[in-house]
Amino acid sequence: MSEGSLHERFGRAYPAGTVPFREGDPGFDMFVIHSGRVQLTRRLRQQEAVIANLPAGEFFGEMAIVNNRPRTATATVTEDSVLLVIDQRTFEAMIRGNAEIAVRIIAADS
């Protein structure tokens, strides 16, 4: 599948300030940042702590669908972005079809 068709099929525009998901939400999708930036935060000792500022090309939200557990962080779009939104079934098919994706996810979460 080409990058163009991925963008057409899965791409969604998110204006700055949008929160695709919050810590504790159920997770049914993962996201790939096609353009823009996303910040991940987590509640630590009653305060929001920034755990990552992700640029284009990075992915997030995959662990909720891999582990079938609630989101462990809140994602906030920090500049107008296009995110590829990948549901669990599509994600599983991508991993079966491309071992490099699985290796990258394992390496990122180690």
TABEL-V305720 format. One record per helix or strand of 3 or more residues. SS is the DSSP state (2 for helix, 1 for strand). FROM is the first residue (numbers start at 0). TO is the last residue. If there is no record, write none. Layout:
BEGIN
ss = {SS	SS}
from = {FROM	FROM}
to = {TO	TO}
END
This chain:
BEGIN
ss = {2	1	1	1	2	1	2	2}
from = {2	10	28	46	61	73	87	98}
to = {9	13	43	53	66	86	96	107}
END
